[in-house]
């Protein structure tokens, strides 16, 4: 993997990191406003509000996991370990990294994990 590619991936990862940090922060604010909404009176509306809280919580968990992977990829870039599969050690395909620059696994290992 050449230096230009690594620089491009670093810029992509930094942009993604900033986007996910903003998304998580906005989600926290939305979640707090849902939890403090005591105006929900009837059972159906209360159930719908609770469903929305559940969906928001799940989305937050998913966003935090993606942010963790992004931060890990940035750390690997810093230490010269970027683009290597965490399971088998194979070099990740550049097309895979273009599509998902935080990918910690090669395609084969990712499929086995599913």
N, C-alpha and C positions, 0 to 999 in steps of 0.2 A: 504494500500500500504506500503510495507516494505522499509527500508532505502536502501538496496541494489538496489532495483528497482529504487528508486528516484535518487540514485547516477549514475546508468546506464543511466537514462533519461537525467540527467544534462550533462553528457559527450556527449551524442548524440546531445543535443540541442546546446551546445557550438560548436561542430564540424559543425553543420548545420549553425549556426550563422556566423562563420568564412567563410564558403563556400559562403553563400549568400552575405556577405559583399564584398568578392572578385569578385563575379559575377556582382554585381551592379557597382562596380568600373570599371571593364573591360568594361561593357556595356556603361558607360559614356564616356570612351575613344573612343570606337567604334562609338558612336553617334556623338561625336565631329568631328571625322575624316570624317563621312558621310556628316555632315553639312558644312564642309569646302571644300568639293570636288567640285570645280567650273568647272572641266573638263567635266561635263556631258552637252552635247550640244543638242542632238536631243530629241524630245518630248517623245518618247517611253522610252529611257534610263532615262530621267528625271522622268517619271512616275514610273518606276521601282525603282529608287532611293528613291522617296517619299514613295512608298509602304514599302520599307525596313525601312525607318525612322519610319513610323507608327507602324510596327511590333515591332521594337526595343523599342519604347515608351510604347507599351502595355506590353511587356515582363518586362520592368523595373517596371511598376506599380505593376504587379503581384509579382515580386521578392521582392519589398519593402513591400507589404502586408504580404507575408510569413515571411520576416524578422521581421516585427512588431509582428506577432503572436509568433515567436520564442522568442523574447525578453520578451514578456508578460509572456510566459510559464516559462522562467528563473526567472522572478520576482516572480511569484506565488510559484515556488520551494523555493525561499529564504524566503518567508513569510508563508510557510506551507499551501498554497491554491491550490497547483498543483493537477490536476486530477479531478477537480470538474467542472461539466457543468455550464457554465455561465448563462444559461437560467433556468434550473430546479433545479440545485444544486446536481444532482445525481453524484455518483462517476463514472468516466469514466472507461471503461473496459481496462485492461492492454494491451490486444491485440491491441486495437485501439491506445493506446499511443505508443506501439512499432512501429506500422505502421506510425503514424504521431504524434510524441511527442509534437507538438505544438497545437494539437486539443483543442479548447476551449469549444466544445459542445459534448454532447453524440450523439450517432448515430441517435436517434429519433428526437432530437431537430435540428440536422444538416439537416435531411431530410425535416423537416417543413420549414426551412429557404430557401430551394431551390425553 
